[in-house]
Amino acid sequence: MAVEESVLNKDSIKKIMIEQYGILVEVIKKIDRGSANLFEIFSKGSCYILKEFQSKIDIDKVKIEYTIVEHLRRDGISTPNYILNKNGELFFEFNQRLLIVQKFIEGQVVASNTSNKKQIIESASVYGKIIKSLDNFKYELPDFNRHYMSKELCEQDIKCIEQLMKINTNKDVNDALLHKREILLKLKNLDYTWQNKLTYKKSHGDYTVFQFIYNDKGTIEAIVDWVSARKIPVIRELIRNYFFMAKEIKKQNVNFSFFLKYIKEFEKYQELNDYDLKYMPLLYLIELSRTIYGYEQYVYNNSVEYLEFGNELYNQCVCIEKNSDELSRELLKLKKYK
């Protein structure tokens, strides 16, 4: 879901495409996927994607995204193919928004928690290949700091939740926020020295099923949206992706044996250490308990779409809280096979 209203309309898109790319637009179709505004452009039997980034996007991130996808493609990982404009530029500005154009990737995006086991295992394999490829990526990426936790940060998150509760009028949302606050109060005084002992790698930054384009065979055709690429604990991407793919998560259950199979598939490419295995569930519980994303947008903008996403994240939070200890014990069993 786009985080901002588009500054484009059909007339401005047609003008942009002919002036910047020499492409005569025949049909325009809005695509509802990701945080940017996306438009599918049809022209003389060819198809393109016009991507309008949100107003606060960092230009350097867009440049890095282009460099990353070119690097990954050389290693056989399918990624978007960008088109340079008439001036040989990757992007340009229109009404203070950054715009780029990609070749259209034929396929479809599937909804969260609808994937089959084969698709889930494939996602672990592809992620392993991405991590292995980016080990040789010559540029540094920014650190992902959102997972870091301390007593002080926890107290800040609690205050943010309390402030949102004061202005929110939806009882179910307030109940969810209250529960998150209770979890954070329990987490506040934990020892977090283990955070620096996790496996950090250059990664996608938002590796979930929402970024996968599937072909007619139900396999991944391409991985898109690399603008959030950064250095991150690989276990964060792994467990988060699983929680957005696996069907049982909606019922707040975790298939422990299959989750271990998923992790072992990834470990064919990148080994995880004992801290990764032990603290993977806790790391994700921290992230889910402290985030107010979805609910915040709903409260301030009355967006039902964001309310649904906030509820989805809260359901994941309840699921990981309920299953965290047992999942950690099961993951530690993988040590025996190393």
Protein Blocks (a to p, Z undefined) as FASTA:
>chain_A
ZZbdcfbdfklmmmmmmmmnopacfbdcdddedjbdcddddeehiacddddddfklcfkl
mmmmmmmmmmmmmnopacddddddfkopabdceehiacddddddedddddehiacfklmm
mmmmmmmmmmmmmmmpmbdcdddfklpccfklmmmmmmmmmmmmmmpcbfklmmmmmmmm
mmmmmmmmpcfklmmmcccdddehlacfklpccdfkopafbdchjllgccddfklmmmmm
mmmmpmklmnopacfklmmmmmmmmmmmoccdfklmmmmmmmmmmmmmmpcghjlmmmmn
opaklmmmmmmmmmmmmmmmmmmmmmmmmmmmmmmmZZ
